[in-house]
Amino acid sequence: MPASPTPQTLLKISAGVALVTIALKTLAWALTGSIGLLSDAMESFVNLAGALFALWMVGIAQRPADAGHPYGHHKAEYFSAGFEGLLVMGAAVAIVWASVLRLREPQPLAQLDIGLALSVLSSALNGALAWALFRGARAARSMALEADARHLMTDVWTSAGVVVGLVAVALTGWHWLDPVLGIAVALNILREGGHLVWKSSQGLMDSALEPETADRIAALLDGFAAREGAAVRIDHVATRGAGHRRFADLHLHVPGDWRLARAAALRDEIEAALMREVPGLSTTIQLLPLGMEARAVAEDGAMPPAER
């Protein structure tokens, strides 16, 4: 079975496809004069900038831990998603501005057949690439790839809307539909940009793992607790994600008269089971005797809530 393309390879392909679609969509706009196609072309420039920035951030994220970054560089991918989201939002504002100007002075469109054909070809390229990026994002747990894929899918739907709108202009002769369509496209782009910025901010703030993964971890730990009975207690479970890495911290309480080797063996067994259940999970398990609590005091003096 052939190996999956690396995130860097996929992002290089994304940048190459962006160059091709920029050429196709710019030519379509030049031939037709359509603001809708102009908005489509502007978004392809954003695709190119986003792919190049994501390529840079993915390279940084894969650097090993060092003295200045003892926990690694995994969060760099979130900067890529946030940057691409801001680019998308900036493009949306520019599209609205151009659309309003055209709405004040509607103009007839020319050579729609060629322009639409070029737009459809560009959409097909972006759709195929977005599918490949989504697969790569799931395999590598890459926020940068997911952000690029989501942006490309927005581009695909944008192009579809533009094509439908231009067909309506050709059938009705209502030239004002073109700038109105441009505004509608811009609002959709703005929504997607906001989603990317929000998701990026959540990653930078150490948000918990997705509920389905957290539930799998909880079920596994409950199984160990049930197996050991009242002799063992597991609590203070906390999870977080950082780029493609996932982390879990917990407290393992054992009887005070247990030998250290026995307690350590149970800890190692739980850690190995967690890593099998969630591949790539990095786990920190603090051993404590029953009856003793590790109290971490927050800045305001309050105890941080436990997840379980």
DRENFINU-529644 format. One record per residue (C-alpha): x, y negated, z negated. Coordinates in nm, 2 decimals, padded with zeros to 4 digits. Layout:
N
+--------+--------+--------+
:     xx :     yy :     zz :
+--------+--------+--------+
:      X :      Y :      Z :
...
+--------+--------+--------+
end
This chain:
308
+--------+--------+--------+
:     xx :     yy :     zz :
+--------+--------+--------+
:  00.00 :  00.00 :  00.00 :
:  00.16 : -00.33 :  00.10 :
:  00.25 : -00.58 : -00.17 :
:  00.02 : -00.88 : -00.21 :
:  00.16 : -01.21 : -00.09 :
:  00.32 : -01.42 : -00.36 :
:  00.16 : -01.75 : -00.47 :
:  00.44 : -01.94 : -00.30 :
:  00.38 : -01.76 :  00.03 :
:  00.01 : -01.82 :  00.02 :
:  00.06 : -02.19 : -00.06 :
:  00.31 : -02.23 :  00.23 :
:  00.05 : -02.07 :  00.46 :
: -00.21 : -02.31 :  00.31 :
:  00.02 : -02.61 :  00.40 :
:  00.07 : -02.48 :  00.75 :
: -00.31 : -02.43 :  00.80 :
: -00.37 : -02.78 :  00.67 :
: -00.14 : -02.92 :  00.94 :
: -00.33 : -02.74 :  01.21 :
: -00.67 : -02.85 :  01.08 :
: -00.55 : -03.21 :  01.05 :
: -00.46 : -03.20 :  01.42 :
: -00.79 : -03.04 :  01.52 :
: -01.01 : -03.26 :  01.31 :
: -00.83 : -03.58 :  01.40 :
: -00.87 : -03.49 :  01.77 :
: -01.24 : -03.42 :  01.71 :
: -01.29 : -03.76 :  01.54 :
: -01.09 : -03.94 :  01.82 :
: -01.31 : -03.78 :  02.08 :
: -01.64 : -03.84 :  01.91 :
: -01.60 : -04.15 :  01.69 :
: -01.79 : -03.96 :  01.42 :
: -01.75 : -04.08 :  01.06 :
: -01.86 : -03.73 :  00.95 :
: -01.56 : -03.58 :  01.14 :
: -01.34 : -03.86 :  01.01 :
: -01.43 : -03.76 :  00.65 :
: -01.36 : -03.40 :  00.74 :
: -01.01 : -03.49 :  00.87 :
: -00.93 : -03.70 :  00.57 :
: -01.01 : -03.41 :  00.34 :
: -00.76 : -03.20 :  00.54 :
: -00.49 : -03.45 :  00.45 :
: -00.58 : -03.39 :  00.09 :
: -00.56 : -03.02 :  00.15 :
: -00.20 : -03.06 :  00.27 :
: -00.10 : -03.28 : -00.02 :
: -00.26 : -03.04 : -00.27 :
: -00.09 : -02.74 : -00.12 :
:  00.25 : -02.90 : -00.13 :
:  00.21 : -03.02 : -00.49 :
:  00.07 : -02.68 : -00.59 :
:  00.38 : -02.51 : -00.44 :
:  00.60 : -02.73 : -00.65 :
:  00.41 : -02.66 : -00.97 :
:  00.39 : -02.28 : -00.91 :
:  00.77 : -02.28 : -00.88 :
:  00.80 : -02.47 : -01.21 :
:  00.55 : -02.24 : -01.38 :
:  00.76 : -01.93 : -01.29 :
:  01.07 : -02.06 : -01.46 :
:  01.18 : -01.86 : -01.76 :
:  01.17 : -02.00 : -02.11 :
:  01.46 : -02.22 : -02.21 :
:  01.58 : -02.42 : -02.51 :
:  01.36 : -02.71 : -02.42 :
:  01.06 : -02.50 : -02.34 :
:  01.08 : -02.19 : -02.56 :
:  00.72 : -02.09 : -02.47 :
:  00.78 : -02.11 : -02.10 :
:  00.65 : -02.34 : -01.82 :
:  00.32 : -02.17 : -01.75 :
:  00.10 : -02.48 : -01.79 :
:  00.25 : -02.65 : -01.49 :
: -00.02 : -02.50 : -01.27 :
: -00.28 : -02.70 : -01.45 :
: -00.11 : -03.02 : -01.34 :
: -00.15 : -02.89 : -00.98 :
: -00.53 : -02.84 : -01.03 :
: -00.57 : -03.18 : -01.19 :
: -00.37 : -03.36 : -00.92 :
: -00.56 : -03.19 : -00.64 :
: -00.89 : -03.29 : -00.81 :
: -00.78 : -03.66 : -00.83 :
: -00.68 : -03.64 : -00.46 :
: -01.02 : -03.50 : -00.37 :
: -01.20 : -03.78 : -00.57 :
: -00.98 : -04.05 : -00.40 :
: -01.07 : -03.91 : -00.06 :
: -01.44 : -03.92 : -00.15 :
: -01.42 : -04.29 : -00.23 :
: -01.25 : -04.36 :  00.10 :
: -01.51 : -04.17 :  00.29 :
: -01.79 : -04.36 :  00.12 :
: -01.63 : -04.69 :  00.21 :
: -01.59 : -04.59 :  00.58 :
: -01.95 : -04.46 :  00.58 :
: -02.10 : -04.77 :  00.44 :
: -01.92 : -04.98 :  00.70 :
: -02.05 : -04.76 :  00.98 :
: -02.40 : -04.76 :  00.83 :
: -02.41 : -05.14 :  00.86 :
: -02.32 : -05.10 :  01.23 :
: -02.42 : -04.76 :  01.37 :
: -02.25 : -04.65 :  01.69 :
: -02.33 : -04.39 :  01.95 :
: -02.12 : -04.07 :  01.95 :
: -01.94 : -03.92 :  02.24 :
: -01.82 : -03.57 :  02.35 :
: -02.00 : -03.40 :  02.06 :
: -01.96 : -03.06 :  02.22 :
: -01.58 : -03.06 :  02.21 :
: -01.57 : -03.23 :  01.87 :
: -01.81 : -02.97 :  01.72 :
: -01.61 : -02.68 :  01.87 :
: -01.29 : -02.82 :  01.71 :
: -01.46 : -02.86 :  01.37 :
: -01.60 : -02.50 :  01.38 :
: -01.25 : -02.37 :  01.46 :
: -01.10 : -02.56 :  01.17 :
: -01.37 : -02.43 :  00.93 :
: -01.30 : -02.07 :  01.04 :
: -00.93 : -02.12 :  00.96 :
: -01.00 : -02.27 :  00.62 :
: -01.26 : -02.01 :  00.53 :
: -01.02 : -01.72 :  00.60 :
: -00.75 : -01.89 :  00.41 :
: -00.98 : -01.96 :  00.11 :
: -01.07 : -01.59 :  00.09 :
: -00.70 : -01.50 :  00.09 :
: -00.63 : -01.76 : -00.18 :
: -00.92 : -01.64 : -00.40 :
: -00.78 : -01.29 : -00.39 :
: -00.43 : -01.41 : -00.47 :
: -00.56 : -01.62 : -00.75 :
: -00.73 : -01.32 : -00.91 :
: -00.43 : -01.10 : -00.87 :
: -00.18 : -01.35 : -01.01 :
: -00.42 : -01.53 : -01.24 :
: -00.30 : -01.86 : -01.08 :
: -00.49 : -02.18 : -01.15 :
: -00.31 : -02.35 : -00.87 :
: -00.42 : -02.09 : -00.61 :
: -00.78 : -02.10 : -00.74 :
: -00.78 : -02.48 : -00.72 :
: -00.66 : -02.47 : -00.36 :
: -00.91 : -02.21 : -00.27 :
: -01.20 : -02.40 : -00.42 :
: -01.09 : -02.71 : -00.24 :
: -01.08 : -02.53 :  00.09 :
: -01.42 : -02.38 :  00.04 :
: -01.55 : -02.73 : -00.03 :
: -01.39 : -02.83 :  00.31 :
: -01.57 : -02.54 :  00.48 :
: -01.91 : -02.64 :  00.34 :
: -01.83 : -03.01 :  00.43 :
: -01.75 : -02.91 :  00.79 :
: -02.07 : -02.70 :  00.81 :
: -02.27 : -03.00 :  00.69 :
: -02.10 : -03.23 :  00.94 :
: -02.18 : -02.99 :  01.22 :
: -02.55 : -02.97 :  01.12 :
: -02.57 : -03.35 :  01.09 :
: -02.40 : -03.41 :  01.43 :
: -02.64 : -03.17 :  01.60 :
: -02.93 : -03.36 :  01.44 :
: -02.78 : -03.69 :  01.57 :
: -02.76 : -03.54 :  01.92 :
: -03.12 : -03.41 :  01.91 :
: -03.28 : -03.72 :  01.75 :
: -03.06 : -04.01 :  01.87 :
: -03.06 : -04.14 :  01.51 :
: -02.70 : -04.27 :  01.49 :
: -02.74 : -04.38 :  01.13 :
: -02.75 : -04.01 :  01.03 :
: -02.37 : -03.99 :  01.09 :
: -02.26 : -04.23 :  00.81 :
: -02.54 : -04.10 :  00.58 :
: -02.40 : -03.76 :  00.63 :
: -02.05 : -03.90 :  00.55 :
: -02.18 : -04.03 :  00.22 :
: -02.34 : -03.69 :  00.14 :
: -02.02 : -03.51 :  00.22 :
: -01.83 : -03.76 : -00.01 :
: -02.06 : -03.69 : -00.30 :
: -02.01 : -03.32 : -00.27 :
: -01.63 : -03.37 : -00.25 :
: -01.65 : -03.59 : -00.56 :
: -01.83 : -03.32 : -00.75 :
: -01.57 : -03.06 : -00.66 :
: -01.29 : -03.30 : -00.76 :
: -01.45 : -03.36 : -01.10 :
: -01.48 : -02.98 : -01.15 :
: -01.11 : -02.93 : -01.08 :
: -01.00 : -03.21 : -01.31 :
: -01.22 : -03.08 : -01.59 :
: -01.10 : -02.72 : -01.56 :
: -00.74 : -02.85 : -01.56 :
: -00.79 : -03.05 : -01.88 :
: -00.94 : -02.74 : -02.05 :
: -00.63 : -02.54 : -01.97 :
: -00.40 : -02.80 : -02.10 :
: -00.59 : -02.81 : -02.42 :
: -00.54 : -02.44 : -02.49 :
: -00.90 : -02.33 : -02.43 :
: -00.99 : -01.98 : -02.54 :
: -00.99 : -01.68 : -02.30 :
: -01.29 : -01.62 : -02.09 :
: -01.58 : -01.46 : -02.29 :
: -01.56 : -01.12 : -02.12 :
: -01.19 : -01.08 : -02.20 :
: -01.25 : -01.21 : -02.56 :
: -01.53 : -00.95 : -02.60 :
: -01.30 : -00.67 : -02.48 :
: -01.04 : -00.77 : -02.73 :
: -01.30 : -00.79 : -03.01 :
: -01.44 : -00.45 : -02.93 :
: -01.10 : -00.29 : -02.93 :
: -01.01 : -00.45 : -03.27 :
: -01.35 : -00.34 : -03.41 :
: -01.27 :  00.01 : -03.31 :
: -00.94 :  00.01 : -03.50 :
: -01.11 : -00.15 : -03.81 :
: -01.38 :  00.12 : -03.80 :
: -01.12 :  00.40 : -03.77 :
: -00.92 :  00.28 : -04.07 :
: -01.22 :  00.20 : -04.28 :
: -01.20 : -00.02 : -04.59 :
: -00.82 :  00.02 : -04.60 :
: -00.76 : -00.23 : -04.32 :
: -00.91 : -00.57 : -04.23 :
: -00.85 : -00.76 : -03.91 :
: -00.95 : -01.13 : -03.89 :
: -00.84 : -01.48 : -03.78 :
: -00.84 : -01.37 : -03.41 :
: -00.75 : -01.66 : -03.18 :
: -00.70 : -01.65 : -02.80 :
: -00.57 : -01.89 : -02.55 :
: -00.47 : -01.91 : -02.18 :
: -00.17 : -02.09 : -02.04 :
: -00.15 : -02.07 : -01.66 :
: -00.14 : -01.70 : -01.57 :
: -00.03 : -01.60 : -01.92 :
: -00.28 : -01.50 : -02.19 :
: -00.22 : -01.49 : -02.57 :
: -00.39 : -01.35 : -02.88 :
: -00.30 : -01.41 : -03.25 :
: -00.45 : -01.22 : -03.54 :
: -00.41 : -01.12 : -03.90 :
: -00.38 : -00.75 : -04.00 :
: -00.45 : -00.69 : -04.37 :
: -00.33 : -00.35 : -04.51 :
: -00.31 : -00.21 : -04.86 :
: -00.03 : -00.36 : -05.06 :
:  00.10 : -00.01 : -05.16 :
:  00.15 :  00.10 : -04.79 :
:  00.51 :  00.15 : -04.69 :
:  00.64 : -00.11 : -04.44 :
:  00.70 :  00.16 : -04.18 :
:  00.33 :  00.27 : -04.19 :
:  00.20 : -00.09 : -04.16 :
:  00.44 : -00.17 : -03.88 :
:  00.34 :  00.15 : -03.69 :
: -00.03 :  00.05 : -03.70 :
:  00.06 : -00.30 : -03.59 :
:  00.25 : -00.16 : -03.29 :
: -00.03 :  00.07 : -03.20 :
: -00.28 : -00.22 : -03.20 :
: -00.05 : -00.44 : -03.00 :
:  00.01 : -00.16 : -02.74 :
: -00.37 : -00.10 : -02.71 :
: -00.43 : -00.47 : -02.66 :
: -00.18 : -00.49 : -02.38 :
: -00.33 : -00.19 : -02.21 :
: -00.68 : -00.34 : -02.24 :
: -00.57 : -00.68 : -02.11 :
: -00.26 : -00.65 : -01.89 :
:  00.00 : -00.92 : -01.95 :
: -00.15 : -01.02 : -02.29 :
:  00.11 : -01.16 : -02.54 :
:  00.01 : -01.07 : -02.89 :
:  00.13 : -01.20 : -03.23 :
:  00.01 : -00.99 : -03.53 :
:  00.08 : -01.12 : -03.88 :
:  00.09 : -00.84 : -04.14 :
: -00.06 : -00.93 : -04.48 :
: -00.15 : -00.73 : -04.79 :
: -00.52 : -00.70 : -04.87 :
: -00.63 : -00.98 : -05.10 :
: -00.38 : -01.24 : -04.96 :
: -00.48 : -01.50 : -04.70 :
: -00.24 : -01.70 : -04.49 :
: -00.38 : -02.05 : -04.52 :
: -00.29 : -02.29 : -04.24 :
: -00.40 : -02.64 : -04.33 :
: -00.49 : -02.88 : -04.06 :
: -00.39 : -03.25 : -04.06 :
: -00.72 : -03.35 : -04.22 :
: -00.67 : -03.09 : -04.50 :
: -00.95 : -02.86 : -04.37 :
: -00.91 : -02.49 : -04.30 :
: -00.92 : -02.41 : -03.93 :
: -01.22 : -02.19 : -03.84 :
: -01.14 : -01.83 : -03.76 :
: -01.29 : -01.68 : -03.44 :
: -01.39 : -01.37 : -03.62 :
+--------+--------+--------+
end
